[in-house]
Amino acid sequence: MAAILPTADCPCGRTDAKGRVRAYAACCGPCHAGTPAPDAQALMRSRYSAYVLGLMEYVRATWHPSTCPADLAPDAGTRWLGLEVRDHRALDDDHAEVAFVARFRVQGRGGRLQERSRFVREGGRWFYVDGDVA
């Protein structure tokens, strides 16, 4: 797991009202420490940050049990470079979709993961269910 200072910029890149990247402690850090994400977009951002930081137990805990794969081992050669949330839609109180692009580099080659993810809220907690990769 990569260490991150609470005052460091959050890996998800979310900005505040002045356009500054939010501090990890005020963004994804609370979710990683156990505070439920307030909405699907916050959960998606915290999951991206968890991948960046190697917090695979968090990724597993926030993946709906009906679709979570048995093996979630991260690819040690992947370096995550940035996240852009393109759309966030609440479908109803307990279902939402988030469209995003995540940039990465593997063995010196750049790539992009573009997905429309589906989320469900159960027992007051949001979970990633699945997504359509573009």
N, CA, C and O atoms as a MOPAC input file, in Angstrom:
PM7 MOZYME 1SCF
protein

 N      0.84200 1    -1.18600 1     0.00000 1
 C      0.00000 1     0.00000 1     0.00000 1
 C      0.88200 1     1.24300 1     0.00000 1
 O      1.85500 1     1.32400 1     0.75000 1
 N      0.54400 1     2.18900 1    -0.82700 1
 C      1.27300 1     3.44900 1    -0.86900 1
 C      0.80900 1     4.33600 1     0.27800 1
 O     -0.38800 1     4.42900 1     0.55000 1
 N      1.73900 1     4.97700 1     0.94000 1
 C      1.39300 1     5.90400 1     2.02300 1
 C      1.02300 1     7.25900 1     1.42400 1
 O      1.56400 1     7.67100 1     0.39800 1
 N      0.09400 1     7.93700 1     2.08400 1
 C     -0.29700 1     9.26800 1     1.63600 1
 C     -0.55400 1    10.12300 1     2.87600 1
 O     -1.20800 1     9.68100 1     3.82000 1
 N     -0.04700 1    11.32200 1     2.86300 1
 C     -0.28500 1    12.24700 1     3.96100 1
 C     -1.70800 1    12.79100 1     3.86600 1
 O     -2.20800 1    13.00700 1     2.76200 1
 N     -2.36500 1    13.01400 1     4.99700 1
 C     -3.73100 1    13.54900 1     4.96500 1
 C     -3.83700 1    14.88400 1     4.23800 1
 O     -4.89000 1    15.19900 1     3.68300 1
 N     -2.76500 1    15.67300 1     4.23100 1
 C     -2.79000 1    16.98000 1     3.57600 1
 C     -2.44500 1    16.90700 1     2.08900 1
 O     -2.56100 1    17.90500 1     1.37800 1
 N     -2.02800 1    15.75100 1     1.62100 1
 C     -1.67000 1    15.59100 1     0.20400 1
 C     -2.91800 1    15.69400 1    -0.66800 1
 O     -4.03200 1    15.44600 1    -0.20600 1
 N     -2.72100 1    16.06400 1    -1.93200 1
 C     -3.83000 1    16.08400 1    -2.88200 1
 C     -4.43300 1    14.69200 1    -2.97900 1
 O     -3.70900 1    13.69700 1    -3.00800 1
 N     -5.75700 1    14.62100 1    -3.02900 1
 C     -6.43300 1    13.34100 1    -3.15700 1
 C     -6.16800 1    12.76800 1    -4.54900 1
 O     -6.22900 1    13.50200 1    -5.53500 1
 N     -5.87600 1    11.47500 1    -4.64400 1
 C     -5.61700 1    10.86600 1    -5.95500 1
 C     -6.77900 1    10.98400 1    -6.93100 1
 O     -6.56400 1    10.96700 1    -8.14300 1
 N     -8.01800 1    11.10600 1    -6.42700 1
 C     -9.16400 1    11.16900 1    -7.33600 1
 C     -9.23700 1    12.48900 1    -8.08800 1
 O     -9.92200 1    12.58300 1    -9.10600 1
 N     -8.53500 1    13.51800 1    -7.59700 1
 C     -8.48900 1    14.79500 1    -8.29400 1
 C     -9.69200 1    15.69600 1    -8.10600 1
 O     -9.79000 1    16.72600 1    -8.77200 1
 N    -10.60600 1    15.34300 1    -7.22300 1
 C    -11.78400 1    16.19600 1    -7.00000 1
 C    -11.34000 1    17.57300 1    -6.51800 1
 O    -10.44200 1    17.69400 1    -5.68500 1
 N    -11.98400 1    18.60800 1    -7.05300 1
 C    -11.60200 1    19.97500 1    -6.69900 1
 C    -12.64800 1    20.62200 1    -5.79700 1
 O    -13.80600 1    20.20700 1    -5.74700 1
 N    -12.19500 1    21.65500 1    -5.08800 1
 C    -13.10600 1    22.42000 1    -4.23500 1
 C    -13.71100 1    23.56400 1    -5.04900 1
 O    -13.50000 1    23.64500 1    -6.25900 1
 N    -14.45700 1    24.44000 1    -4.39400 1
 C    -15.14400 1    25.54500 1    -5.07100 1
 C    -14.17800 1    26.50300 1    -5.75800 1
 O    -14.56000 1    27.19600 1    -6.70100 1
 N    -12.92700 1    26.54800 1    -5.29300 1
 C    -11.92400 1    27.43900 1    -5.88900 1
 C    -11.09000 1    26.73800 1    -6.95800 1
 O    -10.14700 1    27.32600 1    -7.48800 1
 N    -11.42700 1    25.48900 1    -7.28100 1
 C    -10.71400 1    24.76700 1    -8.32000 1
 C     -9.43900 1    24.08700 1    -7.85200 1
 O     -8.66400 1    23.59500 1    -8.67300 1
 N     -9.20900 1    24.05100 1    -6.54400 1
 C     -8.02400 1    23.38200 1    -6.00200 1
 C     -8.35100 1    21.92400 1    -5.70200 1
 O     -9.45500 1    21.60900 1    -5.25700 1
 N     -7.39000 1    21.03800 1    -5.94700 1
 C     -7.59800 1    19.62500 1    -5.62900 1
 C     -7.76400 1    19.48900 1    -4.11900 1
 O     -6.97700 1    20.03600 1    -3.34500 1
 N     -8.78300 1    18.76400 1    -3.71600 1
 C     -9.07500 1    18.58300 1    -2.29200 1
 C     -8.00400 1    17.71400 1    -1.63500 1
 O     -7.40900 1    16.84500 1    -2.27300 1
 N     -7.77500 1    17.96400 1    -0.35900 1
 C     -6.84400 1    17.15400 1     0.41900 1
 C     -7.44400 1    15.76500 1     0.62500 1
 O     -8.66000 1    15.61600 1     0.75000 1
 N     -6.58500 1    14.75600 1     0.65900 1
 C     -7.01400 1    13.37500 1     0.85900 1
 C     -7.89400 1    13.26300 1     2.11100 1
 O     -8.91000 1    12.56900 1     2.08700 1
 N     -7.51700 1    13.93500 1     3.19500 1
 C     -8.27000 1    13.85100 1     4.45800 1
 C     -9.67200 1    14.42600 1     4.34300 1
 O    -10.54400 1    14.07300 1     5.13700 1
 N     -9.90900 1    15.30200 1     3.37400 1
 C    -11.21800 1    15.92600 1     3.19400 1
 C    -11.95800 1    15.35200 1     1.99800 1
 O    -13.01100 1    15.86300 1     1.61500 1
 N    -11.41300 1    14.29100 1     1.40500 1
 C    -12.01500 1    13.73600 1     0.19300 1
 C    -12.22000 1    12.22700 1     0.37200 1
 O    -13.20700 1    11.80800 1     0.97500 1
 N    -11.31000 1    11.42200 1    -0.13900 1
 C    -11.45600 1     9.96700 1    -0.09400 1
 C    -10.97500 1     9.33600 1     1.21000 1
 O    -11.36600 1     8.21400 1     1.53100 1
 N    -10.14000 1    10.03300 1     1.95800 1
 C     -9.60400 1     9.48500 1     3.20400 1
 C    -10.66500 1     8.99900 1     4.17700 1
 O    -10.53700 1     7.88800 1     4.69200 1
 N    -11.72000 1     9.78500 1     4.45600 1
 C    -12.75300 1     9.30700 1     5.37600 1
 C    -13.43000 1     8.01100 1     4.90900 1
 O    -13.72300 1     7.13800 1     5.72600 1
 N    -13.67800 1     7.88500 1     3.60700 1
 C    -14.27200 1     6.64200 1     3.09600 1
 C    -13.33400 1     5.46400 1     3.34500 1
 O    -13.77200 1     4.39500 1     3.77000 1
 N    -12.04800 1     5.66400 1     3.07900 1
 C    -11.07700 1     4.59300 1     3.30700 1
 C    -10.97800 1     4.22400 1     4.77400 1
 O    -10.61200 1     3.09800 1     5.11100 1
 N    -11.30400 1     5.17300 1     5.65600 1
 C    -11.25300 1     4.92000 1     7.10500 1
 C    -12.55900 1     4.34000 1     7.64000 1
 O    -12.64900 1     4.04000 1     8.83000 1
 N    -13.58600 1     4.17200 1     6.78100 1
 C    -14.80700 1     3.52000 1     7.21700 1
 C    -16.08000 1     4.33400 1     7.14600 1
 O    -17.16100 1     3.78700 1     7.37000 1
 N    -15.99700 1     5.62400 1     6.84200 1
 C    -17.19800 1     6.44600 1     6.70700 1
 C    -17.87600 1     6.10800 1     5.37700 1
 O    -17.22600 1     6.15400 1     4.33300 1
 N    -19.15700 1     5.77500 1     5.39200 1
 C    -19.83400 1     5.44600 1     4.12700 1
 C    -19.81800 1     6.62200 1     3.15400 1
 O    -19.98000 1     7.77400 1     3.55700 1
 N    -19.62400 1     6.32300 1     1.88000 1
 C    -19.67100 1     7.35000 1     0.83700 1
 C    -21.08500 1     7.92300 1     0.78000 1
 O    -22.05400 1     7.16800 1     0.85300 1
 N    -21.22100 1     9.25000 1     0.65200 1
 C    -22.55100 1     9.86200 1     0.63300 1
 C    -23.34000 1     9.60100 1    -0.64500 1
 O    -24.56900 1     9.67500 1    -0.63700 1
 N    -22.65200 1     9.29900 1    -1.73800 1
 C    -23.33100 1     9.02100 1    -3.00000 1
 C    -22.42700 1     8.15800 1    -3.87400 1
 O    -21.27800 1     7.88100 1    -3.52900 1
 N    -22.97400 1     7.74000 1    -5.01500 1
 C    -22.23700 1     6.82900 1    -5.90000 1
 C    -20.97500 1     7.47700 1    -6.47100 1
 O    -19.95200 1     6.80900 1    -6.62500 1
 N    -21.04100 1     8.77200 1    -6.78600 1
 C    -19.85000 1     9.43100 1    -7.32700 1
 C    -18.72100 1     9.42700 1    -6.29600 1
 O    -17.57100 1     9.15400 1    -6.64200 1
 N    -19.03300 1     9.72300 1    -5.04500 1
 C    -18.00500 1     9.69900 1    -3.99700 1
 C    -17.44600 1     8.29900 1    -3.83200 1
 O    -16.24500 1     8.13300 1    -3.61800 1
 N    -18.30700 1     7.28100 1    -3.93000 1
 C    -17.80800 1     5.90500 1    -3.82800 1
 C    -16.88300 1     5.58400 1    -4.99700 1
 O    -15.81700 1     4.99800 1    -4.80500 1
 N    -17.28900 1     5.96600 1    -6.20700 1
 C    -16.45200 1     5.69100 1    -7.37100 1
 C    -15.09800 1     6.37400 1    -7.23800 1
 O    -14.06700 1     5.77000 1    -7.53300 1
 N    -15.09300 1     7.62700 1    -6.79600 1
 C    -13.83500 1     8.35000 1    -6.61400 1
 C    -12.96800 1     7.67000 1    -5.55500 1
 O    -11.75600 1     7.54300 1    -5.73000 1
 N    -13.58700 1     7.23400 1    -4.45900 1
 C    -12.81700 1     6.58500 1    -3.39700 1
 C    -12.27400 1     5.23800 1    -3.86000 1
 O    -11.19600 1     4.82800 1    -3.42900 1
 N    -12.99400 1     4.55400 1    -4.71800 1
 C    -12.49500 1     3.28300 1    -5.26900 1
 C    -11.30100 1     3.53800 1    -6.19400 1
 O    -10.32000 1     2.79600 1    -6.15700 1
 N    -11.38100 1     4.58700 1    -7.02300 1
 C    -10.23600 1     4.94300 1    -7.86300 1
 C     -9.01400 1     5.22600 1    -6.97500 1
 O     -7.92600 1     4.70800 1    -7.22500 1
 N     -9.20500 1     6.04900 1    -5.94400 1
 C     -8.09600 1     6.36700 1    -5.03700 1
 C     -7.56300 1     5.11000 1    -4.36200 1
 O     -6.35900 1     4.98900 1    -4.13600 1
 N     -8.45000 1     4.17600 1    -4.04000 1
 C     -8.01600 1     2.91600 1    -3.42400 1
 C     -7.13400 1     2.12300 1    -4.38300 1
 O     -6.14300 1     1.52700 1    -3.95900 1
 N     -7.47600 1     2.10600 1    -5.65800 1
 C     -6.61400 1     1.43300 1    -6.64400 1
 C     -5.24600 1     2.11500 1    -6.69200 1
 O     -4.21600 1     1.44100 1    -6.70300 1
 N     -5.23600 1     3.44500 1    -6.72100 1
 C     -3.97900 1     4.19500 1    -6.75500 1
 C     -3.10700 1     3.83200 1    -5.55300 1
 O     -1.89600 1     3.64900 1    -5.68400 1
 N     -3.73600 1     3.73000 1    -4.38200 1
 C     -3.00800 1     3.51300 1    -3.13400 1
 C     -2.82400 1     2.03500 1    -2.77600 1
 O     -2.18000 1     1.71400 1    -1.77700 1
 N     -3.38500 1     1.14600 1    -3.58100 1
 C     -3.24200 1    -0.28300 1    -3.31000 1
 C     -4.11000 1    -0.77900 1    -2.17100 1
 O     -3.75500 1    -1.75500 1    -1.51100 1
 N     -5.23000 1    -0.13500 1    -1.92600 1
 C     -6.13500 1    -0.51500 1    -0.83300 1
 C     -7.17000 1    -1.52600 1    -1.34700 1
 O     -8.35800 1    -1.22000 1    -1.44300 1
 N     -6.70700 1    -2.70800 1    -1.66900 1
 C     -7.57700 1    -3.69500 1    -2.30600 1
 C     -8.66200 1    -4.23000 1    -1.37500 1
 O     -9.70700 1    -4.66800 1    -1.85500 1
 N     -8.45200 1    -4.20900 1    -0.08400 1
 C     -9.51500 1    -4.62900 1     0.83800 1
 C    -10.68800 1    -3.65100 1     0.77400 1
 O    -11.84600 1    -4.05300 1     0.89200 1
 N    -10.38400 1    -2.37400 1     0.58900 1
 C    -11.44800 1    -1.37700 1     0.43100 1
 C    -12.19700 1    -1.62600 1    -0.88000 1
 O    -13.42600 1    -1.57000 1    -0.91800 1
 N    -11.46000 1    -1.89600 1    -1.93900 1
 C    -12.09400 1    -2.18000 1    -3.22800 1
 C    -13.04400 1    -3.36700 1    -3.06700 1
 O    -14.18100 1    -3.31700 1    -3.53700 1
 N    -12.58700 1    -4.42900 1    -2.40900 1
 C    -13.42700 1    -5.61300 1    -2.20500 1
 C    -14.65100 1    -5.26800 1    -1.34300 1
 O    -15.76100 1    -5.69800 1    -1.65600 1
 N    -14.46300 1    -4.51000 1    -0.27900 1
 C    -15.55500 1    -4.18500 1     0.64200 1
 C    -16.62500 1    -3.31600 1    -0.00500 1
 O    -17.76800 1    -3.30400 1     0.45300 1
 N    -16.27500 1    -2.59200 1    -1.05800 1
 C    -17.22600 1    -1.69500 1    -1.71500 1
 C    -17.75800 1    -2.26800 1    -3.03100 1
 O    -18.47500 1    -1.58600 1    -3.76300 1
 N    -17.41100 1    -3.50600 1    -3.32500 1
 C    -17.89200 1    -4.19100 1    -4.53400 1
 C    -19.06500 1    -5.06100 1    -4.11300 1
 O    -18.93700 1    -5.82600 1    -3.15700 1
 N    -20.18500 1    -4.97300 1    -4.78200 1
 C    -21.35800 1    -5.75500 1    -4.40200 1
 C    -21.00800 1    -7.24300 1    -4.43300 1
 O    -20.42100 1    -7.71900 1    -5.40500 1
 N    -21.36300 1    -7.98200 1    -3.37800 1
 C    -20.98900 1    -9.40100 1    -3.30500 1
 C    -21.49000 1   -10.24200 1    -4.47900 1
 O    -20.88300 1   -11.26400 1    -4.80000 1
 N    -22.57600 1    -9.83900 1    -5.12100 1
 C    -23.12100 1   -10.62300 1    -6.23300 1
 C    -22.25000 1   -10.56900 1    -7.48600 1
 O    -22.38200 1   -11.42500 1    -8.36100 1
 N    -21.36400 1    -9.58100 1    -7.58600 1
 C    -20.53900 1    -9.44500 1    -8.79500 1
 C    -19.04300 1    -9.34800 1    -8.50900 1
 O    -18.24800 1    -9.23900 1    -9.44200 1
 N    -18.65000 1    -9.38500 1    -7.25200 1
 C    -17.23200 1    -9.22500 1    -6.89700 1
 C    -16.43500 1   -10.45600 1    -7.31200 1
 O    -16.78500 1   -11.57400 1    -6.93300 1
 N    -15.36200 1   -10.26600 1    -8.08900 1
 C    -14.54000 1   -11.41700 1    -8.49300 1
 C    -13.74800 1   -11.98400 1    -7.31200 1
 O    -13.45900 1   -11.28300 1    -6.34300 1
 N    -13.41200 1   -13.24900 1    -7.41700 1
 C    -12.66300 1   -13.90900 1    -6.34700 1
 C    -11.25600 1   -13.33900 1    -6.22200 1
 O    -10.73200 1   -13.21500 1    -5.11500 1
 N    -10.64600 1   -12.99400 1    -7.34400 1
 C     -9.27100 1   -12.48800 1    -7.33500 1
 C     -9.26000 1   -11.00600 1    -7.67100 1
 O     -9.64500 1   -10.60300 1    -8.76900 1
 N     -8.81900 1   -10.20400 1    -6.72100 1
 C     -8.72700 1    -8.76300 1    -6.94300 1
 C     -7.28600 1    -8.28100 1    -6.84700 1
 O     -7.04400 1    -7.12300 1    -6.50700 1
 N     -6.34900 1    -9.13400 1    -7.13400 1
 C     -4.94400 1    -8.74700 1    -7.03400 1
 C     -4.65500 1    -7.61400 1    -8.01500 1
 O     -4.96500 1    -7.72800 1    -9.20100 1
 N     -4.06100 1    -6.51600 1    -7.52400 1
 C     -3.74000 1    -5.40600 1    -8.42600 1
 C     -2.57700 1    -5.77000 1    -9.34200 1
 O     -1.73300 1    -6.59500 1    -8.99500 1
 N     -2.54600 1    -5.15400 1   -10.49500 1
 C     -1.42500 1    -5.31200 1   -11.40300 1
 C     -0.33400 1    -4.35900 1   -10.93500 1
 O     -0.47300 1    -3.14200 1   -11.05700 1
 N      0.74300 1    -4.90800 1   -10.40500 1
 C      1.81600 1    -4.08200 1    -9.83600 1
 C      2.44400 1    -3.15300 1   -10.87100 1
 O      3.04400 1    -2.14200 1   -10.50800 1
 N      2.31300 1    -3.47800 1   -12.13800 1
 C      2.90000 1    -2.65600 1   -13.18500 1
 C      2.03300 1    -1.50000 1   -13.63700 1
 O      2.46500 1    -0.69800 1   -14.46600 1
 N      0.82400 1    -1.39200 1   -13.11700 1
 C     -0.08200 1    -0.31700 1   -13.51400 1
 C      0.12900 1     0.90400 1   -12.63100 1
 O      0.12700 1     0.81100 1   -11.40300 1
 N      0.30900 1     2.04000 1   -13.27500 1
 C      0.41700 1     3.32500 1   -12.56600 1
 C     -0.76100 1     4.17700 1   -12.99700 1
 O     -0.87800 1     4.53900 1   -14.16800 1
 N     -1.63800 1     4.50100 1   -12.05000 1
 C     -2.82600 1     5.30300 1   -12.33400 1
 C     -2.43900 1     6.77200 1   -12.38600 1
 O     -1.72600 1     7.26100 1   -11.51000 1
 N     -2.90900 1     7.48200 1   -13.41600 1
 C     -2.45200 1     8.85100 1   -13.68300 1
 C     -3.50600 1     9.92700 1   -13.48000 1
 O     -3.15600 1    11.09400 1   -13.30400 1
 N     -4.76800 1     9.57600 1   -13.49700 1
 C     -5.78000 1    10.60400 1   -13.33300 1
 C     -7.17200 1    10.08800 1   -13.60400 1
 O     -7.36800 1     9.07200 1   -14.27100 1
 N     -8.13300 1    10.81400 1   -13.06800 1
 C     -9.53200 1    10.44000 1   -13.17200 1
 C    -10.33900 1    11.64300 1   -13.64000 1
 O    -10.12900 1    12.76700 1   -13.18200 1
 N    -11.25800 1    11.39200 1   -14.55100 1
 C    -12.21400 1    12.40600 1   -14.98900 1
 C    -13.61100 1    11.81100 1   -14.89400 1
 O    -13.92500 1    10.83900 1   -15.58100 1
 N    -14.44400 1    12.39100 1   -14.04700 1
 C    -15.84000 1    11.97600 1   -13.95500 1
 C    -16.60300 1    12.75800 1   -15.01000 1
 O    -16.60700 1    13.98900 1   -15.00500 1
 N    -17.23800 1    12.04300 1   -15.90200 1
 C    -17.94900 1    12.69600 1   -17.00800 1
 C    -19.44100 1    12.86000 1   -16.75600 1
 O    -20.07000 1    13.76400 1   -17.30600 1
 N    -20.00800 1    11.99100 1   -15.92800 1
 C    -21.44100 1    12.06500 1   -15.67500 1
 C    -21.74600 1    11.30500 1   -14.39300 1
 O    -21.10500 1    10.30000 1   -14.08500 1
 N    -22.72700 1    11.79300 1   -13.65300 1
 C    -23.19900 1    11.13500 1   -12.43500 1
 C    -24.69900 1    11.30300 1   -12.39900 1
 O    -25.21100 1    12.42200 1   -12.35500 1
 N    -25.41200 1    10.17000 1   -12.41700 1
 C    -26.87300 1    10.22100 1   -12.44100 1
 C    -27.46700 1     9.34300 1   -11.35400 1
 O    -27.16900 1     8.15000 1   -11.28200 1
 N    -28.30100 1     9.92400 1   -10.51500 1
 C    -29.09600 1     9.14000 1    -9.57900 1
 C    -30.31100 1     8.64200 1   -10.35300 1
 O    -31.07600 1     9.44300 1   -10.89000 1
 N    -30.49300 1     7.33500 1   -10.41400 1
 C    -31.63600 1     6.76200 1   -11.12100 1
 C    -32.86100 1     6.72700 1   -10.21100 1
 O    -33.99300 1     6.88500 1   -10.66700 1
 N    -32.61800 1     6.52100 1    -8.93200 1
 C    -33.61300 1     6.62700 1    -7.87300 1
 C    -32.82300 1     6.73300 1    -6.57100 1
 O    -31.61300 1     6.95800 1    -6.60600 1
 N    -33.47500 1     6.57800 1    -5.44000 1
 C    -32.77200 1     6.75200 1    -4.16100 1
 C    -31.66000 1     5.73800 1    -3.93000 1
 O    -30.71000 1     6.01900 1    -3.19900 1
 N    -31.76600 1     4.55900 1    -4.54600 1
 C    -30.82200 1     3.48200 1    -4.26100 1
 C    -30.06100 1     2.95800 1    -5.47100 1
 O    -29.38300 1     1.93600 1    -5.36500 1
 N    -30.15100 1     3.61700 1    -6.60200 1
 C    -29.44700 1     3.19900 1    -7.81400 1
 C    -28.87100 1     4.42600 1    -8.51500 1
 O    -29.51800 1     5.47000 1    -8.59800 1
 N    -27.65300 1     4.28500 1    -9.01300 1
 C    -27.00100 1     5.41000 1    -9.69500 1
 C    -26.00500 1     4.88800 1   -10.72200 1
 O    -25.60400 1     3.72400 1   -10.69800 1
 N    -25.62500 1     5.77500 1   -11.61400 1
 C    -24.59300 1     5.48200 1   -12.61000 1
 C    -23.56300 1     6.60100 1   -12.60600 1
 O    -23.89500 1     7.76900 1   -12.40400 1
 N    -22.30900 1     6.22700 1   -12.83300 1
 C    -21.22600 1     7.19700 1   -12.92900 1
 C    -20.40400 1     6.83700 1   -14.16800 1
 O    -19.92900 1     5.70900 1   -14.30300 1
 N    -20.24500 1     7.80400 1   -15.06600 1
 C    -19.39600 1     7.61300 1   -16.24800 1
 C    -18.06500 1     8.30400 1   -15.97900 1
 O    -18.03400 1     9.44100 1   -15.50900 1
 N    -16.96700 1     7.61600 1   -16.27700 1
 C    -15.64900 1     8.16800 1   -15.98600 1
 C    -14.62100 1     7.67500 1   -16.99000 1
 O    -14.84000 1     6.71600 1   -17.72900 1
 N    -13.49500 1     8.37000 1   -16.98600 1
 C    -12.30100 1     7.93800 1   -17.71400 1
 C    -11.15100 1     7.96200 1   -16.71700 1
 O    -10.91200 1     8.97100 1   -16.05400 1
 N    -10.44800 1     6.85300 1   -16.61900 1
 C     -9.26200 1     6.76300 1   -15.76300 1
 C     -8.05600 1     6.50900 1   -16.66700 1
 O     -8.05000 1     5.57400 1   -17.46900 1
 N     -7.04300 1     7.35100 1   -16.52500 1
 C     -5.82700 1     7.19500 1   -17.32200 1
 C     -4.80200 1     6.40100 1   -16.52200 1
 O     -4.71700 1     6.51700 1   -15.29900 1
 N     -4.01700 1     5.58100 1   -17.25000 1
 C     -3.00400 1     4.76700 1   -16.58600 1
 C     -1.81800 1     4.54000 1   -17.51400 1
 O     -1.86600 1     4.84900 1   -18.70500 1
 N     -0.76600 1     3.99800 1   -16.94400 1
 C      0.43800 1     3.65400 1   -17.71100 1
 C      0.87800 1     2.27400 1   -17.26300 1
 O      0.94600 1     1.99100 1   -16.06600 1
 N      1.18000 1     1.40600 1   -18.24000 1
 C      1.70900 1     0.06000 1   -17.98400 1
 C      2.92100 1    -0.12600 1   -18.87300 1
 O      2.83000 1    -0.00800 1   -20.09500 1
 N      4.05500 1    -0.41800 1   -18.25900 1
 C      5.31000 1    -0.63400 1   -18.99000 1
 C      5.57400 1     0.48400 1   -20.00300 1
 O      5.93800 1     0.23000 1   -21.15100 1
 N      5.38300 1     1.71300 1   -19.55400 1
 C      5.68000 1     2.87000 1   -20.38000 1
 C      4.62000 1     3.23200 1   -21.40300 1
 O      4.76200 1     4.23400 1   -22.10300 1
 N      3.56200 1     2.44200 1   -21.50700 1
 C      2.51400 1     2.71500 1   -22.49100 1
 C      1.26900 1     3.24100 1   -21.79100 1
 O      0.80600 1     2.66900 1   -20.80500 1
 N      0.74200 1     4.32900 1   -22.31200 1
 C     -0.44700 1     4.93400 1   -21.73600 1
 C     -1.71100 1     4.23600 1   -22.17900 1
 O     -1.77000 1     3.64300 1   -23.25600 1
 N     -2.72300 1     4.31500 1   -21.33200 1
 C     -4.01900 1     3.73900 1   -21.66100 1
 C     -5.12400 1     4.48900 1   -20.94900 1
 O     -4.87600 1     5.34400 1   -20.09800 1
 N     -6.35700 1     4.14800 1   -21.31800 1
 C     -7.53000 1     4.77500 1   -20.71700 1
 C     -8.57100 1     3.69700 1   -20.44600 1
 O     -8.81200 1     2.82400 1   -21.27900 1
 N     -9.17700 1     3.77100 1   -19.28300 1
 C    -10.31300 1     2.93200 1   -18.95400 1
 C    -11.52000 1     3.85300 1   -18.93700 1
 O    -11.61300 1     4.75300 1   -18.10200 1
 N    -12.44600 1     3.62600 1   -19.86300 1
 C    -13.65900 1     4.43600 1   -19.94300 1
 C    -14.82800 1     3.51700 1   -19.63300 1
 O    -15.01600 1     2.49400 1   -20.29100 1
 N    -15.62300 1     3.89100 1   -18.61100 1
 C    -16.68300 1     3.00400 1   -18.14300 1
 C    -17.88200 1     3.80100 1   -17.66200 1
 O    -17.74400 1     4.90500 1   -17.13600 1
 N    -19.05600 1     3.22400 1   -17.85100 1
 C    -20.27800 1     3.69700 1   -17.18700 1
 C    -20.58300 1     2.63300 1   -16.14500 1
 O    -20.98600 1     1.51500 1   -16.46800 1
 N    -20.38000 1     3.01000 1   -14.88300 1
 C    -20.52000 1     2.07900 1   -13.76000 1
 C    -21.90200 1     2.17700 1   -13.13900 1
 O    -22.52200 1     3.24000 1   -13.11700 1
 N    -22.36900 1     1.04000 1   -12.63500 1
 C    -23.65100 1     0.98400 1   -11.93700 1
 C    -23.41200 1     0.73600 1   -10.44600 1
 O    -22.54900 1    -0.05100 1   -10.05700 1
 N    -24.20000 1     1.43000 1    -9.63000 1
 C    -24.06400 1     1.35500 1    -8.17900 1
 C    -25.43100 1     1.11900 1    -7.55000 1
 O    -26.46100 1     1.51700 1    -8.09400 1
 N    -25.42000 1     0.46600 1    -6.39800 1
 C    -26.63800 1     0.23200 1    -5.63800 1
 C    -26.37200 1     0.58400 1    -4.17900 1
 O    -25.26600 1     0.38300 1    -3.67700 1
 N    -27.38400 1     1.10700 1    -3.50600 1
 C    -27.25800 1     1.38700 1    -2.07700 1
 C    -28.08800 1     0.35500 1    -1.32300 1
 O    -29.27900 1     0.17500 1    -1.57500 1
 N    -27.41900 1    -0.31300 1    -0.39000 1
 C    -28.07400 1    -1.31100 1     0.46100 1
 C    -27.63300 1    -1.06700 1     1.89200 1
 O    -26.44700 1    -0.87400 1     2.16100 1
 N    -28.58300 1    -1.07500 1     2.80400 1
 C    -28.25100 1    -0.87900 1     4.20800 1
 C    -27.52300 1     0.42200 1     4.47300 1
 O    -26.69500 1     0.49500 1     5.38100 1
 N    -27.82400 1     1.46300 1     3.68400 1
 C    -27.20600 1     2.76800 1     3.86700 1
 C    -25.81900 1     2.90800 1     3.26900 1
 O    -25.19200 1     3.95500 1     3.43100 1
 N    -25.31500 1     1.88000 1     2.57800 1
 C    -23.98100 1     1.92800 1     1.95800 1
 C    -24.09400 1     1.71200 1     0.45200 1
 O    -24.88000 1     0.89100 1    -0.02200 1
 N    -23.28300 1     2.47500 1    -0.28800 1
 C    -23.21700 1     2.31600 1    -1.73700 1
 C    -22.21800 1     1.21300 1    -2.08600 1
 O    -21.19500 1     1.03800 1    -1.42400 1
 N    -22.55200 1     0.46900 1    -3.15700 1
 C    -21.68500 1    -0.59400 1    -3.66800 1
 C    -21.56400 1    -0.46200 1    -5.17100 1
 O    -22.52700 1    -0.10800 1    -5.85200 1
 N    -20.37700 1    -0.74900 1    -5.68900 1
 C    -20.17800 1    -0.87900 1    -7.13800 1
 C    -20.76800 1    -2.22600 1    -7.53600 1
 O    -20.50400 1    -3.23600 1    -6.88300 1
 N    -21.57100 1    -2.25000 1    -8.61000 1
 C    -22.15800 1    -3.49600 1    -9.09500 1
 C    -21.41400 1    -3.98800 1   -10.33000 1
 O    -20.85100 1    -5.08200 1   -10.32300 1
 N    -21.41200 1    -3.19000 1   -11.37900 1
 C    -20.72200 1    -3.54900 1   -12.61100 1
 C    -20.69600 1    -2.32700 1   -13.51200 1
 O    -21.12200 1    -1.24200 1   -13.11500 1
 N    -20.19900 1    -2.50600 1   -14.71700 1
 C    -20.13600 1    -1.37100 1   -15.62700 1
 C    -19.94800 1    -1.80200 1   -17.05500 1
 O    -19.58100 1    -2.94200 1   -17.34000 1
 N    -20.20600 1    -0.87100 1   -17.95100 1
 C    -20.00100 1    -1.07800 1   -19.38200 1
 C    -18.75300 1    -0.31200 1   -19.77900 1
 O    -18.68900 1     0.91000 1   -19.64500 1
 N    -17.76600 1    -1.04100 1   -20.26800 1
 C    -16.50900 1    -0.44100 1   -20.71200 1
 C    -16.67000 1     0.00200 1   -22.15600 1
 O    -17.15000 1    -0.75400 1   -23.00100 1
 N    -16.26500 1     1.23600 1   -22.42900 1
 C    -16.38300 1     1.77900 1   -23.79700 1
 C    -15.10500 1     1.53000 1   -24.57100 1
 O    -15.00600 1     1.91000 1   -25.73700 1

